Amino acid sequence: MPLFRKDPFGRAWVLLSPERGLEPSAFGSVPSAPERSPLSPESKDRVGPEIAAVRPAGSHSGDAGWRIRALAHPAQLVSSRPTEVDAGVELFQQAAAYGHHEIIVEHPDARQRLETMPVEHLTEVLRFYRERIALAAARPGIAHVQLTRNVGRAAGAVYDHPYAQLLAVPVTNRWVEEEVAVAAAHHAAHGRCLFCHVLEREIAARERVVTQNDAYVAIAPFASKTPFETWILPRHHGSSFATVASNTLPALAELLRAVVRAINDALDYPPYNLMLHTVVEEGRPDYHWHLELLPRLTNQAGFDWGTGFFVNPTLPEDAVRFLREALAMQEVRA
């Protein structure tokens, strides 16, 4: 039975899921996707039952013709049914690993990638994300909803097919919780959102702005944890992705696609993780949802684990110059 256990020395909750077992990993560039995969419409391998889908009117679950769909995750890191678990004592707290876990298959064609999808389809994918996140956040007892895209084995990808994972759990996410705490303190001291404040300064300086449009801005964070780490933030404040305005999603799709293409051009298709940082609560004045894209170019060594520092060999300002050049070449090719 999966369990959450609270780290007594920090804020993190650890998900213990012995049923999952160890999974092999490989390092290197993202391999080419096969023509078919277990997530393809033609596959006879049953990955998980369909939960929801974007499909032609009149078609049913299991029929071909879907454009995007959500499947129950075969690993099921959490249980969909609440169970009674000994909560432990003050120093050793634990909780039932209750929640929701699904795979979002973003395109029926395994050879498609986020950066090759038409903007219209990627916009539809983002809209589907929003709907699935809103439904997961509305479940009783859910404290955090995490959407993640893993691309390449070194980044944890299980399938060579465009897909994302959605996990809804009753405990907080360590990184988002730290951001929330720092942002709340900044709001209490200055009366404004920390993310909006930083974004205003970054846009004015332009030193770490990768690209931008009327609705979104892509930046290299001032203290980037990994080489070429890139954040995408909405220009206008919003705490929850579940309430993002539909009319801004095409702009997000265009900018996201351009950033991923630039990273691929600059770094020869590296493995990467794309993570959505959002909160369940709507309308918070002190938190700002955003996407974090982290290419997997380095490994954490003993120094990193021993000190808690992230050692990044690339200045974010240098990374921005590379990405801007790649974006300029995109425009030339277009």
N, C-alpha and C positions, 0 to 999 in steps of 0.2 A: 504494500500500500504506500503511495507517495505521501511525503510529509514535508511541511515547511518547518525549518528550525531557525531560531533567531540567534545570530552571532552575538554572544555576550560581550564581545570586545568592540562592537561597532553597530552600524545601522542596518547591515545587510541581513536579509533572510536568505537561507540556502534551501533550494528545492532538492530533496533527496528522493530520487526515483529509481530504485534498484532494478525495477522491471525493464528499464530502458537499456541498461548495459552500456558497454563501451562501444564507441563508433570509430572506425578508422578515419584518418585524415591524410590529405596529400597537399603538398605545397607547390606553388607555381601559378602560371597564368590560367585563366578560366578556359577549360576545354570547350571545343565546339559541341553544341548540343546535338544529340542524335535526331533523326527525322521523327522518331517516335519515342515516347517515354511512358512510364507508368501513369503519368498525368494526362496523356493524350487521349482524345475521344475514342480512338481506335483500339486502345489498349484493353486487353482482357484481364489485366492484373487489377484486382480490386484494392485500391488504396484506402478508401474510406467512403462512407455513404455521403451523398450530396446533401448539403444543408440549405443552400441557396444558390441561385444562378441568374445570370443575365442571358436570356434565351428568347427565341421567337415566340410570340403569343401562340398559345395552343399546344406547345411542346411540353413534355413532362420530364421529371427527374429521370436521368438515365438515357434520355434521347440525345442524339447528336445535334449539333447546331448551336450549342451554347457558346457564348463569347467569353464569359468570365464565370467562375463558379467557386463556391466554398465547399470544402470537404472536411469531414471530421478527421482530425490528425490521427494517423495510425499509431503513433507513439503514445498519445494521450498522457502527457506529463502530469495532468491534474485530473481529478475525478469530477464528473458532472453532477454527482450526487453528494450532498453534504454528509459527512460521517462524524461520529463522536470520537474525539481524540483527547487523551490526557493532555491538558494545556501545560503541564510541567510546573516548575517553580520559578521564582524570580530570575535566577541566573540561567536556567535552562528551559526556555519557553519554546513551545512548538504548537503547530496548528495543522488541521487537516488541509491537504492540498486540494481544496475544492476550487472549481473554476470552469473555464471553457478554453478549448484548444482546437484550432482549425487551420487548414491550409487554404490559401486563396490562390487558385490557379488563374493566372492573369491573361492567358491566351491559349487557345487550343493548339497552336503550332509550337512544338518544342524548340524549333530553331529561332523563334522570335526572342528578342531581348528587350529590356526596357527602352534602350536607346534606339531600337529599330522600329518600335511600334509607332503607328501613325498617332499624331497628337490627339485625334478624336478618340481613339481607342484608349490611350493612356489616361485621358480625362475621364473616360468611363470607369477605368480601373480605380482612379482616385475617388470617384463618387461611390464606388462599391466599398472601398476601404471605409469611407465615412459612415456608410450605412451599417456595416458590420461592427465598427467600433461603437457606434451609438447603441446598438442592440446589446452588445457585450457589457457596456458600462451600465446599462439599466438593470442588469441582473442583480438580484438581492445579494448583499454582502461583498460586492466587488469593489476593491480599493484601487486597482491599477489595471489598465489595458495597455498591452505592448504589441506594436506591429513592427515586424522586422523582416527585411529581405536579406538573405544570405546568397552571395554569388561566388561560386568556386568552392572546391573542397576545403581549402585552407580557411575559408570564412564560415565553414559549417554547413554548406549546402549539401542536401541529401539528393536532390534531383537536378539534372541538367535541363531545366525547363523553367520558364519565368513563373515564379511563385513567391508568395509571402506567407508568413506565419502570424497568426493572431492568438495571443494568450491573455486571458482575463483571470486575475487572481485576487484573493482577499487580503493580500499584504502589499506593502508599498515597495516600489522600485528604488533601490539605493541611490542611483544616480539622479533620478527625477526628484527624490526626496531631498537630496542635498541642494539641487537647483532651487526647489521650492523654498527651502529654509533661507538660503542666501538672498533670493529674490524678495521674500517677505520682509527680511531685515532691511533691504535697500528701500523697499516701498515705505516702510515705517519711518525711515530716516529722511527720505527725500520726497515722498508723496508721488512717486511715479514708478512705472515698471522698469526693472533693471534691463531687461532685454531691449525695450524700446529706447532706453537711454544709450546703451552700447551701440545699437543699430544706427541711431542718429549720429553718433560720433564716427562710426565706421564709414557711413555714406559721405559725411563731410570730408574725411581724410582721404578716402578712396584707396588707401594703401593696401588694404586686405579685402577689398571687394572684388570677387571673381567676375560676377555679372549680375544684372538686375533688370527688372521690368517694372511696370506700373504697380504690380501687386506683391512681388516677392524680391528678395535680395539673397544672393549666395555670397558668403564670406568665408575666409580662412580664419578660424578663431585666433585671437591674440596669443593664447597659450595652447596651441594645437597639441593634442596628445600623441598623434601619429602623423607621419608625413602625408601631406595633401588632404588632411582632414578638412571637410567642407560642410558648413551648416547652411541650410536654407530656411529663412524666416519670413513670415508675412510682414509687409510694411505696416499694416494696421493691426492693432492689438487684438489678440484672441487667445484664450487659455486652453480651449479644447478643440481638437481637430474635428470632433463630432459636429460642431456647429459652423465649420468653415463655409463661407458663401459659395454657392454653386457657380456664380459668374466669375469667380477667381480661379477655378480649377483648370481651365485651359491655359492660363498664364503659368500656373504651377507645373503643369505637364510640360510645357515648352521649356521652361527654365531647367527643370529636373533632367529632361532628356539631353539638353545642351551640356549640362555639367557632367553627366555620366559619359557622354561622348568625348568631352575634353579630357577627362581622366583616362579613358581608354586610349586616346591618341597620345597623350603625354607619357603614359606608363605601360603601354602594351597590354591592355586588358587585365589589370590586376584583380585578384579576389577582393571582394569588399563586402562590408555590411552597411545597410541603410536602415536606420532606426528612427522611429517616430517617438519624440518626447512630447507627451500630452498628459493632461490631468483629467480625471473623471468629472470634476466639478466644472460647470459652465459659468462664465462671467467673472472669473477671478481677476481682480485688477493687478495682481502682482506676479502672475505667471504668463508665459508666452510660448505657445506650442511651436515646435520647430522640427526639422529633419536633420539628422546627423549622418553624414556619409564618411565612412572610415575605410580607405584602402588598406589591405593587409600586406604591408611591405616589410615589416620588422616583427621580431619576436620579443616578448618580454623575457629578460634574463634575471639572474639572481639579484643584481643590483636593483632592478625595477621592483621585484617582489619584496626585497628586503627593506627598501626605503619608502615605497609607495609612490615614488616619482615615475612619471612617464618620460622616457628618454627619447626625444625626437631629433633625428639628425638633420632635419630640413626646416629652415626658417619658414613660417607661413608666408612671409612676404615674397620669398623665392618661389614657393609653390604657386602663388597667385600669378607671378610672371609667366611661368610655364603654362598654366591653364588659360591665361588670356591669349597667349600665342596660339594654343590649340583651338580656342574659340574663334580667333581671327581666321585661321585656316578653314574652319567650318564654313564661315561666311564666303570665303573665296571659292570653295568647292561648290557652294550653293549657287 
